[in-house]
Amino acid sequence: MMLFDETEIFSSGNSGKRIFDVPDADLLLIDNFFSKAESDYYYKVLYHGTQWREYEMPMYDKVVTAPRMISWYGDTNRPERKSNPDWPSELLQIRERVENETHFSKA
């Protein structure tokens, strides 16, 4: 299975950046930031190689199991986050690319 069976979103020919004016946020859309091949590759590797888990969340007066699986990667020593310290190399590649483009990093 590929994430993007529809290829039109990758073939617009645009490589522009678009800034959206939204309250209390900076929102930037970068067309073709990843190619279709890159997107499919990262999807396949991360989908199959990630240790997914269920999690519980409070809802009204009870705690329920969320209807999705998660995996948390981060630079934190907070045990309540249950962070996975072993970032997959592909996730680090994505992170580096985003940091280089946005000039925003953990440092």
N, C-alpha and C positions, 0 to 999 in steps of 0.2 A: 504494500500500500504506500502510495506517495501522499504527502500532505497536500500538494498543489497539483491536482489533476488538470485544473483549468490553467492554461498557460498564458492567457491574454493579459493577466496582471503583470507578467514578466516581459511582455513584448511591446509595451507602449512606446519604447524608444526614448522615454523621458528619464532623465537622471537628476531631476531638479529637487530642490528642497522647498518645503512649504511650511510656513509658521502659522499656527492657529492661535487666535486671541481668545483664550478661555480664562475665566476667573481663577485666580490662585494657582496657576500652573503654567509651566513652559511646555508647549507641545510643538514638536517638529516632526514632520513627515518627510522621509527621504525615500524617494522613488528608486526602486532597484538597488536598495542597500545590499541585499543578498540576491544572487542570481537564483533561478529556479533550481539548478543543479545543487547549489550550496544549500538552499532551503530544504530540499528533499534529503540531502545527505545528513544535515544536522537533525532533522526530524527523525529519521530512521535511527541514527546512532543514539540520540538522547531518549527516544521513546523506548527502545529496546534495552539500553544500557543503564538506565536510571533505576535506583532502588526506590520505587514508589511506595507510599504508605497511606493508610486511612488516617483521618484525624477527627477528633470530636470538637464540637463547638456549642456554646450555649445558644439556645433559642427559646426565648420567652422564659418559661419556668422549668425547663429541662435541658439536658445535654443530649445532642443527637450526633450521629456520625454524618459528616459532610458527604454530599453526593459526588465527590470527586476524589481522586488520589493526588497527593502532593509529594514533593521532595524539596527540601529547603537547603540551599547553598548560600553561604554568606560568610562575611568576615566578622564573626561575633563569638564571644565567649559566654554568651547567655544560654544556660542550659535549657531554659524554657522554650527556646527556639528550635531545639533539636536539630541544630545545623549539622550538615554533613561536611566535614573539613576537607574531604577528598574531591576537589572539583575535577570533573572530567576534562581532559585536554580540549575537547571541542567546545565546552562551555567557556573555558578560559580564552579560547580563540575569539568567540563571539564577544565576550566581555572586553577584550583588548581592542577589538575593532570598534565597538561602541564608544569606549573611552577615548580612543584616538580621534574619532569623528566629533564627539561632543566636547572634548577637552575637559571632561569631568571624570574623576577617578576617586578611589577610596582614600587616597593620600591627602 
